[in-house]
Every structure is written in C-alpha cells, then in structure tokens.
Amino acid sequence: MQTEPPLYLPPRSTTAHKGEFGRAMLIGGSRGMSGSIALSAMSALRVGSGLVTAVVPDRCLETVASFDPCIMTRPLPDNPEGRFALEATAALGSILTTASAVGCGPGMTTGTGSIRLVERLLQCPQPCVLDADAINALPSLDGTQWQELAKDRGSSACLILTPHAGELARLTGISANDRNRQISAASRLADELGVYVVVKGGPTEIVGPGVSSWKNTTGNPGMATAGSGDVLTGVISALLAQGIPAWDATRLGVWVHGLAGDLASQQHGQAGITALDICSCVPKAIAAGTN
C-alpha cells in the first residue's frame, strides 16, 4: 500500500471553527438514485469540509437527508419523474452564493433541467467538479458552448472533470478501449480549456493545464463498484472548499480516495468492497495525508 501522499494537509489550529474549512455544495440525485449524491456529501464531510449541503430534486430531499444527519439539504424544483426541472436553474442562483466549492453530477441524469444546471455552473465563480451525468450533459450544450464557457472561467474558478472511460469517450470521441489516446485527448482539453481532468482507471491519471500528468499509486480493482466515483467527487470538492488549489486538491483527493479503497479492501477483501465502505475509510485516509 502506498502511504506517501503527493502533498500534506496542514494541521488544524486549536482555535479553528467550522467556518474556516469551507462550504462544499454537492448537486445531483434523482428518484431512484438518491444514494449517489448522498455518498458525495458524506465523503465531503469525512474529508473535513466545515459545512456540506446536498442540493437535490425536491422529492429526493428526505431520502438524502436520512443518510447522514450532518448533511444539510436544499431542494430544487423537479419534474414528475423526480429529476431536476427546467425551473431548477433559476432557483440555484441564490443557493450558489453560499458555496466555497461545488461538485455536480452523481445520480443526476441528463434531462433538460440537468443540462441547464450544468450550463449555469460553468458560469459560476466557485471552483467546480463535474462528474458522471454533469460530464455527459456537456456535449448537449449548443456546439462548443461548454468549451467556451470553460475557457472563460479563469484560474480562481477552476473546473475539474472526473470521467471514467465511457464518459471520456462520449466527451472526446476516443474509444474507451484506447486508454493512451484518451489520456492524450484529456491532456489536450486541459491545455486548450484550462481544465483539470481525472482519467479514472487502473491507475488513475490526472492532467492539467501546463503541467506534466500525474499517476496515482493507491487504489485497487475492488473499487470498480457503483458509487466509488461519487465518493471521489465529494473528496475533491471538499478539498477545494478548504482552499486547496486545484492541482493539489485533485492529486490529494485521488490519492486519499485510493487509500480509502485500500483500507476497505483490508477489512472486506476486494470483491466485497462497496462505495459506503470506501466512504467510511476516508477519515483514516485523510489522516494519513495530514501533517
């Protein structure tokens, strides 16, 4: 097991309060997939974000809130299928102002309401992580609109994409079976748009604008399980919310996520790992990455 992180979090002051550790906002979920965004929010809490809010379709609120009493929940308008409605984008504006960093996509689906939410997030001033259906929604924006919006964000409003091979294939047109070309395509996106891309896999590799790629050394095949990526979204979002720069937050987040998976495999064996097991091991993994 790799125990040396790419960087260390500083120790916390004895006079610290929750307001010093950021407000992470996780947006997603839909009827039948409430667990996805709940996993992201629970993981953000376990990384140390001072306050965590799950923003979900209205009819999913009680379900998501029931997973962990420490998660705050905010409802957005939904449609009869339990997905974000078109009206959700207008309601998001006032909620966004309270966030230090945003993660979006787990369990969201790619309906019209979700697509418009992603379009709005591309224009927000906070650091943002897009995962799962938030990535799948990007090609649905008009032409190259998402790329132009990404370029306009600037370094302080960093954008991080965390696709698995299938999502990256839909975004770039490069087959999920051609990992080397996918990493090259991700690197081009990073340089052209100023974004950071986490190319999930064994091992996960990260590319960013103007930097050499970074290959992770933690993790195991047992992490190939539903919800594992949702945990990663919460981990990176929480590090961003604590003021960690994008390149550092992304590398440390991937390392912590992989180490949590390794710790879970020691307890349960690789075949028996669930995303909830990974989430429960995040505190010990983040402790290993703290001075």
N, C-alpha and C positions, 0 to 999 in steps of 0.2 A: 504493500500500500504506500502511495506517495504521500508524505506528510509535510513537505515544504511548499508553502503557498507562493504564488507569484509576487505577493506583497502582503504585508500585515496590516490589519486594522489597528489603530492606536487604542490604548486602554482608555476606559471611561473615567472621567473625573468623579470624585466622591460627591461633588455638589451638582452633578448633572440632573436634568429633568427631561421628561419625555419630549418637550418641545424642541430640544436640541438634536433629536435624532430623526427628524423628518416625518413627513406625512405621505405615505405611499397610497396611491389610489389604483385599484385593480378593477378593470371594466370588462365585463363579459357575462357568460352564462346564458342559458335559455332553458325552457321547460324540458326536463329530461337530462340536462347537462349542467345542473347547478353545482355539482361537485367539482367541476373543472376550475371555476373561478374561486370557489371556497379553498381549494388546495393552494392556489396562488396567494390568496390573502393570508392563510395560515402560515405559509412559508415566509412571507414578508414579516410577519410578527416574530417568527423564530430567528430571523436574521438581525432583529433589533430595531426595526423601524418604530419610532415613537408612537405613531398612530397609523392605523390601517383601515381604509374604507373600501368595501366592495360595492361597486356600482352595477346594479343588475336590473333586468326586466322586472317590472312591478310584481308579477305573480311568483317570482323566484325568491323574493326578499326573505320570507320567513324560513324557507329551506336553507338558504345560505347562512342566515344568522344562527341557525340551530347547530351548525358545525362547530362553532367556537364563540363563546360569549365575548371574547376580546375584539372581535371584528365589528366595526361599525358598518352599517349598510345604508345605501341610498337607492331608492327606486327610480327608474326612468320609465316613461310610457312604453307599453308593449302592445303587441297585436294579439289576436285570439289564439295564435299558436305558441304564445309565450316567448316571443322573440322581440328584440328592440323594434319599436315602431318608428316611423319617419319623424314623429314629434320628439323623439328622444334627443336628437341633436340640439334642438333649441333649449331643452331643459338641462343639458350638460354644462352649458356655459358658466352658470353661477357656481356649480359644484367644482369645476376645474380650478377655480381660483384658489381653492384651499389646498391643492396638491403640491408637494415638492417634486414628485416624480410620478409617472403614470405607466402602468402596464395594461395592455389590452389584447383581447383575442380569445382566451380559453373558453371553449363551450359556447361561443357567441353565434355561430352560423354566419352565413354570408347573404342574408336577406338585405333588402334595400335599406332598411333602417340601420343595420350594422355598417354597410358601406358608407353611408353618410356620416356615421360616428367616426369612422377611421379618417375620412376626409377632414373632419373638424380637428381631430387630434394631430394631424400633420401640420396644422397651423397654430398649435398651442405653444406657449413659450417654455413649457417644462420639458425636462428630459423624458424620453418616451421609449418604452419597449413594446414592439409589436410581435405577437406570436400567433400561431395557429390561424384561426379564421380572419384575424386582422391582416395577416400576410396574404391569405387567399383573396381578401377583398381588394387588394391594391390593383391588380390588373383590371378590375371592373370600373375603376375611375376612368374618366374620359382620356383616351390617348395616353400620353406620357405625363398626365397631370400629377400623379403621385411622385414622379421623379423630380418634377419642377418644384413641387412643394417641399420635398426633402432637401433639395439644394438651398432653398431659401431659409432653412431653419437656423443655420449658424451653429457654432461650436457649443454655445451655452445651452442650446435646446437640442442636445444630441438625440439621434434616432438610432435605436438598436433593433435589428431584426434577428429572430431566433428560429429559423426554419429547420425542419427535418428535410430529408432528401426529396420527399414528394412535394412539399411546399416550395422548396427552392426550384424544383423542376417547373412548377406552374409559374413561378416568377421569372425565370430566366430562359425557359425553353430547353434547358440542358437535362438530359435523361438522369433520373435518379440512380441509374446503374453506373454512371460515369462520374465518380467522386472527384477525380483530379480536375476534370473540366468544370464541375460545379464549383470547386474552390476557386479556380481561376476566374469564373464568371462573378462569384461573390466578391473577389478582390477588385475586379473592375467596377462593380457597383459602389464599393467602398470609396474608391479613389474619385469616381465621377460625381458621386452624390454627397460625399462626406458622411456616410453612414457606417455603422459597425455591423458586421454580420457574423452570427454564431452558426457555423455549419455543423449541425449536430451529427453525431455518428461515433464510430469507434476507431480512433479517438476524435473527440470534438475539436474543431479548429476554428480559430477566430481571426477575422481580417478586419482591418480598419483603414481609414484614410491616411496614406503616407507612412504606414508602419509595416514592419515585417509581420507575417502571420504568426500566431502563437498556438501551439498544440498542447492540449490538456493531457495530464498524466494520471488523473484519478478517474474512477468510474469502472463499470463492469457490465457485461451483457445482460445481467438481471434487471438493469434499469430500462430495458426496452419493454416498458409496460405502460398501460394507459394512465395518463396523468403525470408522468415523470416530467414532461416538458412544462406542464403547468406550474410545478414546483419551481423549476428554473426561472420562469417568468417572475414569480414572486421574489425569489432570491435577488435577482439582478435589480429589479425595481426598488427593493428596499435599500440596497447599497447606494443606488443613485439618490434616493430620497435623503440619505445621510450625508450627501455632499461629495461622495467619491466620484472622481472624474470617470468618464465613460469607458475609456480603455482599461482602467484599473478595475472598475466595478464589473465589467464584463468578464475579464480574466479571473478575478477572485470569485465571482459568482459561479462561473462554470467549475472552478476548482472545488469550491465548497459543495456544490451540488453533487459532483462526482464522489467526493469523500463521504458525503452522507449516504450515497448509494453503496459505497464500500462498507461502511459501518453497518448498514442494514443487511448486507449480504452475510456479514459475520454472524449476525443474530439469526437470520432466517434461511440462509442459503440463497443462491442467485435465483433459482426458479420460483421461489416463494415471495420475492420482494413485491410489494405494492407501492404506489406513489405515496400513500399515507405513511408507510414505513420509512421512506426516504425523508419525508417531511419531519417525522418525529426525530430523525437523526441530525437534522440541520443544526440545532443548537450546539451539539458536540463538535460538529464540523466547523462551525463559525468560531468556536472557542479555539480550535487548532490554528485558525488564521488570525488570531488576535495576539498582540504583544502582551 
